[in-house]
């Protein structure tokens, strides 16, 4: 993108030099030394992506030549990208390096594609990072799509010997103005740093709407109320304590969830790539653990008649966590060439190149080995059954290439812990246990179809198969049938195992959850479908609570 010559180029200032200081929210985004890519990834709940606008050799601006220490008019490698959240441009980034130094450095920036340059620089310890600087970025240097005056930007210098990168990034406004109800705004999280107003789709960085006391003006509050995006509304409350932006998650507004995310992110102090491997194992997204855990606990409680042994309880809870992590790793390994084409998954560690395929395979083997060690503390029947579970977990990720029923294979894999729980507790596998197995298989196909509905458009483009594509417009009615059959199997199992009132109340709550999911997805909006998928955790929990209460209160 050609850049206009400026009579007065911007003044880039350090945190100490910047006066007057912007509010704490803006200052945190401008001068926090953590990886901006990782913060945006956490903020978007894995909806982060990089969209290259242009890259190649071109003549550098005069200010860039001065910074790089080369003669005016020198050529350099220029890369301009949008850092997007849920498809919306959050940050405009321009990185430059002098041609005279870059050639022969061994780095081929043309191969970056949709990978983030920031992750490359942060992961290479040979690069030294200079002090962060900030300024009001000239509108003339921005793409027309996001051009606006007085937007904040920050830049930093990464150097390795004579090789120097300058990397300015400008924070953009989110697009779209959508009215939200007064009730919606009142019930959302308060964020005191309103000039860094966070929504599910954007980051606003403005401080030109404060009164003399540093508080939001009434006009500013009204303006932001109209600019709130639909994924999550953000209210403005100057008295509320500031929330750390890198831990903000529009789907997890509760303090315990934020603490869990912060705890996981703190592992980067032990190793700079720890967060990448945590994301690969999806430990930052425990929904899959819940959906695998609840049915396993159903079976364990029924097999033990409400009093499972502490040993088996530990083995199966730990086994669920390890095998779910292993399943996510092998799934991403299988989909590494597809995920880059799907908006929701293109930022995953394997798809974005943060983790190498060989590293993922090694991690998969380690996780499976740890799970198998746990199974060795059960009995021979359970050990033999575990091989069936491993086979299902390993083959599921490849099914979407060959069949429209990968969700059925997933259901079989997610249900395999149930017969193992029976054999571990009783040494046998009664016929009634298969009613629980079939119920969970049907339920899994139903909720994973919601998951596939969220990706249906992208899957059609790249040729991936799923029940969502197979069912077409009949998807929601078929999901209702599957959920109904799952409840019927659970009712039959309850009769065979002589379960009482509280178990049936749990089934009633689960049925109410299913009804809400059907209603909320009537427009088949991808966000609503994904939310319906997440909501199934509560159905599984309700059934488990009913089981525990039924045995405890006999």
N, C-alpha and C positions, 0 to 999 in steps of 0.2 A: 504494500500500500504506500503510495508516494506521500511524503510528509511535507507539509508547508513549512517554509522558512519563517522563523519567528523573530520579530524585532527584539523581543525580550524573552529569552528562553527561561524555563522554570528554574527556580532555585531549590535544589535538593538539600534538605537539612536533616541532621541527626535528631534524635529524641531530645538531646540537651539543647540544641540550637533552635528548636521549633517553638516559636512564640507568636501569638498566644497558643497555649496547648489545647488540642482538641479534647473532647470528653474521654473518659476512661475506656468506653467501648470502642471508639475509633482508634485510640492510641494502642489498644491491645492488638487490633488487626494490623496496624502499621508497623509496630516495633516488636511484636512477639517473634522470637527467633526460631520457633518450631517450624517444621515444614508446612508451608501454606497448603500444599496438595493434600497432606494428611488431615489438616484441619477442615478443609472443604469436604473431603471424603467423609469424615465423621459427621459434619454438619448435615450433609445430604443423605446420610444413612445409606451409603453405597450407591447413591445416584449421581456420583461425580463422573465426569468424562472430559476429555480434551479434544477440541475440534480445531485442527490446523486451518488457518486462513491463507497463509502463504509462507514459503520458506525457500531459500536459495541465496546465491551470491548476488549482492547488490552494493551500490555505493552507500556508504554510511553517512549519517548526519554529522555535521561539524562537532556537535557536543559529544557524540559517540566516539569520533576520532580522537578527540582530546582525552576522553576517559581511558581509551585503550592505548594511548601513547603512540598513535600512528599519524602519518601525514594527512592533512585535509584531502578529501576526495578518495581515500583508500577504500578498497572493497572489503567486505566482510560477509560472514554467514548471518543472515537475518531470518528469524523464525517468529511469526506472529500467530497466536492461538487464542481461542476462548477457553477458559476453564469454566465448565458448565456444571450446574446443579439441576438435575431433573430436566435437562434439555435447555435450560435458560442460561444465557451468558452472565456469569457472576463476576468474572475477572477477565480483563484483556491483558495479555502478557506478550512482551516483545523482548527477545533475547538476541544479543549480538556478540560476535567474536571476530577478531581480525583475521583476514585470509592468510596473511603472511605467517601467522603463528599456528593457525588451525591446521593448515595443510601439513601433513607429516606427523600430526599429533597422535594418530591411531584412532581418533574418534570420527565416526561417520554419522553426523547428525541427521542426514537424509533418511536414515533408517528408523528414526524415532517414531514417525507416524503419529498415532494417537496416544503414545506414551508421554508422560510428563517429564520435561527436562529437569524439573526440580527434584524428582525422585532419583534421577540419574546422578545429579550433583550431590545430593544428600547421602546417597549410598556409597559414593566413592570417597574414601577418607583421604585420598591424596589431594583433594581440593580444600583450600582454605577459604573461609567466608569472611568478607569484609563487613563493616558496620552498616546496619540498615539506615536508609535515608528515605524521606518522604517529601512530597510536594503536591500541589494542585496540578493535575495533569492537563496539559493543553488540549482543548477539545479538537483542535485541528489535527492532532496526532492520533485521534481515535477513529475507528471505523464508523461509517455513517449510522449504522444500526444502533450504536450505543453512544453516539456523540452528545456530549452535554458538558457544560461549564462546571467548574468547581468540584470535580470528582477527585477524591483522594487517590494517590498512587504511592507505591513504595518500590525501592530497588535495592539490590545488593550485588556485590562483586564476588564471583567465585574464581579463584586463581590456582593454577598448578604449574609452577615454574613460570615460563614466559606466556603460557596460555591463560587468557583472561576472558571471562564471560561477564557481560553486564546484563542484568535481568530486571527491567522495570515491569511492574504489574499494576494495572489500574483497576480499581473496584467499580463495577458497573451497577446501574440501577436494574432492578428486576422489571420485566415488562408486564403490561396489563394492569388495568384498574378494575377491581371487582368489588362490588359492595358486599359487606358481610353484615349479618344481623347484629344488633346491639348486644343480644344475649351471647352470641359467639365470641365477641371481643371481650366481654366481661369475664368469661370463664377460662380464658387462655392464660398462659404463663406471662408474668410481668417481667420485663427486661428493662433495666434502668438506662442502659446505654442506647437510647432511641436513635441517635444519629448513626449507630451501627445496627439498624433495625433488622432483625433476622426473621426471615419467613422460610417456609418450606421450599421456596423457589428463588430466593435472592438475598443479596446483601446490600443494604443502602448505607452509604457512608457520606453523611452530610452533617455539618454543624452550623448551618446558616439559618436555623429556625429555633434559636434559643433566646430566652429573654435575658435580662441583665443578671438574673440569679443563676443562670445555667440550666434553667428548666425549660421543658418543651412549651412553646406557646400553644394557645388554643387552636390557632390556625394549623399549626404543625400536627397536632393530635388529629384534627379532622382530616388533614391530607393523608396521614399514615393510615387512618382507619379505612380510607377508600383504596389504599394501595395494598392492603393485606391480601396475600395470595391464598387460594383455597385449601392448600394442604395443612397449613397451620396459621392461625392468626396470632399476631404478637401485639399485646397491648403496651401502652407507654405509661410508666409509673416511676417518676423521678425519685420516689422514696424507697423503692424496692432495692434490695441488695443486688449488685451486678452478678450476672451469671457468666461463667467462663465459656466463651463462644465455642471453643474447640470441643467441649463436652456437650454442647446443646444438640439435642436430637429430637426432631419433631414427632417421633413416634414414642419416645420415652421421656415423659415430662416429670416423672416421679424422682425424688431425690435418691432412692436406693438404686434406680437404674443408672442415674448419672454417676453415682459413686462407683458402680460396677464398671462402667465404661472408662472412667478415669483410672481405676485400678489396672485395667488391662493396658491402657495407653502408657502407664508408668513403666511397663516392662521395657520400653525403649531405652531406659537408663541402663539396663543390663546388656542389651544388644540393640544396635540401631535398626535391625531388620525384624525385631521381635513382633512388632505390630503387623507386619506383612504376613507372618506365619499365623498369627492369631486370626487375621481376617480370612486366610486360606482355610483354616479349620472352622470358621464361623463361630468361634467362641464369643465374638462380640455380638452375635445374634442368637440368643438362646432359644428362640422359638422352636427350632428343630429338635433341640434337646427335650423340650416339654412334650412335643407331639410324639416323640419316641418313648419318653419316660412314663407318661400316664398309662398307656395300655400295658406296659411291662409291669407296672405296679398293680394294675387291676388283677392280672394273672397271679402275681406273687401273693397278693392278699387273699384271693379266693383259694389258691392252692394250700396256703397255710392256715385257712379258716380264720383270718384276721390277725394272726400272730406270726409273721415271718421271722426267721432267724436273723440276728444282727449281721452274721457273716454273709448270708445271701442278699440281704438288703444292700450292704456295701458293694458286693460284687456286681449286682445288677445296676445300681445307680452309676457306679464308676464305669461299668461296661457300656452303658448307654452313652455316656459322655464321650468315651474314647471311640466307640464305633460310629457315632454320629460324626465326630471330627474326621475319622478315616473316610467315611462316605462322602463328606464334602470335598476332601482332598482329591479322591479319585474321580469325583464328578467334575471338578474343575479341570483336572488333567484331561479327561475325555472331551470336555467342551472348550478347551483352550483356544481352538481355532474358530469357534462359533461365538463365544461370549463377547468378543470384540465388536460384533455386529449388532448386539442387543444393547439398547440404551441403559437398561437396568444393571447389566453385568459387565460392561466394558471396562470398568475400573477394578475388577477383581485382580488379585495379585498375579495370577498366571497369564490372564488375558492381556494385562498391561505390561508384562515383562518384568515385574518386580521380583518374581521368583521363577527359577528355571524349572522346566519339566522334570529333570533328573532329581532336583531337590524335593519336588513334590512326591515323587515315587518313593524316595527314601523315607520321607515323613510318613507316608501311607503304610509302609512296611513296619516302621517303628510303632505306630499306633495299633496296628493289627496284632503285633507281637505282644504288646502290653495287655491288650484285651484277652489274648489267648492265655497269658499267664494267670489272669483272674479266673478264667474258666477251669483251669487245672485244679482249683480248690473246690470244685463241685463233685461230680461223679461221672462215670464213663458214658452214660447215656447223654448227659448234657454236653460233654465234650464232643461226642459224635455229631450231635445236632448243631453245634457251633460251626461246623464246616459248611453246612447248608446255608446258614446265615451269611457267612463270608462270601460264598458263591453268589448269592443274591445281591449283596451290597456291591460286589465288584462288577457284576454284569449290568446292573441297572443303568448306569450312565450311558452305556452304549446302545440301549434299546431304542432311544428316540431316533436313531438313524434308520432303523429297520421296521419298526412297528408303531402303530398309533396307540398302543397300550403300555407305554412305559410306566404309567401311573399304577397299573396292576402289579408290575414287577416291584415297584416301590412299596406298594401295600404289602406284598408278600415279605419283603425285606424288613419293613417297619413292624411287622407282626411276629417276626420269628423269635423275638425274645419271650413271647408268651408261652409257647410249648417248652422252651428252655426253663422258664420259671417253674412250671409244673414239675418237670423232671428233677430240677435241683432241690425242690422242697419235698417231693413225695417219692421220687425215684420211678414214677410211672406217668403215663400220659392218658388220662381218661378221655373217652369220646366227647364228653361235654366241653372239654377245653377247646376243641376245634370250633365250637360256636363262638367263643370269644375271639378266636383267630379270624374267622370269617367276618365277624362284625367289624373288627379293626381294619381288615383289608378293604371292606366296602367303604368305611369312613375315610380311609386314606385316599382312595381313588377320588372320592367326592371333594375333599379339601385340596388335593393337589391339582384337580381340574380347575378350581378357582385360581390357583397359582399359575397354571398354564394359560388361563384366559388373560391374565395380565400381560403375558408376553406373546399373545397369539399373532399380532401383526408382524412382529420381528421374526417369529418362528416360520411364518409363511414365506417370508422373503428369503430365508436361508435354507429352507427345506427340512426343518426339524419337525418331527411328528409328535402329536400328543392327543389325549382324549378331547381336549378343548377344540382342536381342529376337526377331529372326527365327529364330535357331536354337533358342531355348528350352532345353529340357532336353537337347537334342542338342549343345549348345555345345561341351563338352569333346571328345567324339568327333570332331566336325567339325574342331576345332582340330588334333587329332592328325593327321587326314587331310591338312589343309593343310600342316602342318609336314613330314609324310612326303613329300608331293609336292614341297615346296621342296627337301628334301635330294636327292630323285631328280633334279630339274633340275640341281642343283649337281654331282651325280655325272656326269651326261651332259655338262655343260659341262667338267668336269675331264677327261673322256675326249677331248673335241674339242680342248681346249687342251693335252693331254698333261701334265697335272699328276700329281704322284707321291705318295709315301707321306705326307709331312707335311701336304699338303692333305687327304688322307683322314683323317688323325688329327684334324685340326681339325674335320672333319665329324662324327667320332665324339664329340668333346667337345660339339659343338652338339647332337647327338642325346641325349646324357646330360642336358644342360640342359633339353631339351624334356620328357624323361621326368620330371625333378624338378618341372617346372611342372605337368604333368598330375596328379602325385601330390599336390602341395601345394594344389591347388584342388578336391580331391574334395568338400569341403563347400560350395563356391561362396561362401565368405565374401568380402565385398568387399575386405577388407584383403589376403587371400591372393591374390585375383585381381589386385589392383594390384601386389603384390609380384612375381607371376609376370610381369606386363608389364615391370617394371623389370629382371627377371632376364635378359630377352632380350639385353640389352647384352653379356652374357658370351658368348652364343652367337655373336653377330656378331664379337666380338673374337677368339674361338677360330678362326673360319674365316679371319680376316685374318692372324693369327699363322701359321696353317698355310700360307697362300699365300706369305707373306714367307719363311718357312723353306724352302719347297719351291724357290723360285727362288734363294735365297741359297746353298743347300747342294748345288746341282747340280754 
